[in-house]
Amino acid sequence: MTAYRLYHVDGGGHFSAAEWIDAVDDAAAMATARALNKSIASELWQGERFVGRVDSSPPQKDGQA
């Protein structure tokens, strides 16, 4: 397993929070990041290496997933 860090980006482009993700590879880490993050843009990093950006999803109406 490899440790990744998912940084949440606020409206000003600054990191506002972060959480750890353990995954076997970049693709699995990105999938986990997308599943965890639905309301705020985030960046996924593995150490000093940028892996990818996860854009925020628009709010869902009741009954939609």
Secondary structure, DSSP 8 states (H G I E B T S, - for coil): -EEEEEEEE-TTS-EEEEEEEEESSHHHHHHHHHHH-SSS-EEEEETTEEEEEE-------TT--
